[in-house]
Amino acid sequence: MRPAEAIGLAVAEARDALGHGDVPIGAVLLGPDGTVVARGHNERELLGDPTAHAEVLTLRRGAAAQGEWRLDGHTLVVTLEPCTMCAGASVLARVDKIIFGAYDPKAGAVASLFDVVRDPRLNHRPEVIGGIRADECAALLHDFFATHR
């Protein structure tokens, strides 16, 4: 699956977060063959769980679907650059690649503020591709916060 198409699936997930008042961030996990293994969106408000980020939920669901916590060969696709928690979870899950839409200069941890995933001291470093359909992904967040502030 092409990165722009995969981001489109993550955008659809992000829109689902709006139904329960969560920040619209969506993620999909692609298997080694490019098929969707898992998907998720922010559920922090819904679950009352500060760790219920789209990426963490998607990685959990992907590991459950695969019956294995190691997600070698998988690609995590997310609408917003992952934060430190989600970047760390991606490294620990051993995903091969992270593709994201909008950059996050305030909390991004794979390019903007930090570069957790490419730290040479770590034993696993996913490839990162950022800025795919960035304007569309950023607009979702901008529109959400314009009505919630």
N, C-alpha and C positions, 0 to 999 in steps of 0.2 A: 504494500500500500504506500502510496506517495505521501510525503510529509504534509502537504496541504490538505489532502483528503483526510488524513488521520486527525489533524487539528480540527477539521470540520466536525468529526465525531465528538471530539472533546468539547467543542463549542456547544453542541446539542446537550451534552451532559451538564455543562455549566448553566445552561438555561433552566434545567430541572431544579437547580439549587434555589432559584428564585421562588419556587412554590412554597418553600418553608422558611423564607427570610434569610437564607445563607448567602454569603458573598459568592457570586457566580464564577466559580472556578471549576473546571471539569478536567477529567483525565481518562485516558484509555491505555490499556496495556496490550501491546501487540506481541504475539508469539513469534518464534523464529521464522515461521512461514508467512508472517504479515497479517494473520487473522487476529481478530479481537478476542483476547482471552478474558479480559475483565474491564470494567468501566466504573466510574464513580464521580461524585461531585462533592463539594464541601457539605458537611452535615454537622458542623459545630453547634449551630443553634438548635437543629433538630434533635441531636443526641445529648446536648449539654456537655460535649467532650472537646477539650481544646486540641486534642490530637486528631480529630476527625477531618483532616484535610483531604482533598480529593486524591492526592497522590498516595497517601498512607492507606486510605480505604481501598484504592485500586490495587496497590501492591498486596495487601492482605487478601483480597478476593482472588487475585491472580495466583498467589501461592496456594490458596485453598483449591482452586480449580486444577492446578498442576500437581497438587499433592507433594509439593516440594518448596521449601523457602528460597532455594537458589533459583533465580530467574535468569540464568545465563541465556544469552541469545535473544532476550526480550528487549522491547523498546517501550519506554514510558513516554507518553505524549500528554502534554498538559497545556492549558491555555495561558498560564502565567508562570514565569520563571520560579522554580521551586525555592522555598525558604530553607534555612539550615536544617530543620528537622527532616523535611522531605528529601533534601539532597543527601543527608546522611542515611536515611532509609533506603534510598536508591542504591547507594554504595553497598550497604549491608545486604541488600537483596541481590546484588551482583548483576543488575541490568546492564546490558551492553551499550544502550544508547538512551539519551534523554532528548526529546524534541519539545520545544516550547514556543508559545506564541509571543506574548508581550513580555518585555523586560521589566524587572521590578527593582528600580534604583534604591528603594527603601529597605527591602528585605531579601532581594535575590541572592541566592547562594551558589549559583553555577556560572555566573558571569559578572553580574553588576556590582554587588556589594562585597561578596566573597566568591571564592572559587573552590568550594569544598570538594567537589567531585574530581578535580584534577590535581589535588595535592599529591606530590610525588612520594610523600611518606605513607600513603595508603596502599594497600595491596590490590585494590581494584579501582579503576578509573574509567567510568563510562565516557563515551563520545558524547559531545553536546552540540546540538544544532538549535540556534535560537532565532527568534524574529519571524517565524512562519505565521503569516496572516496576523501579524502583530497589531495592526490598526483595528481589525475586527475584534480581537481579544481584548484590547485596551478599551474599546468603546463599551463593551459589556460592563466592565468594571466602572468606567466613568459614569455611565447611565445609572448604575446601581447606587453609587455613592452620591450622585446628584440628588437622588430622591430620599436618601437615608441620612442626610446631614443637614 
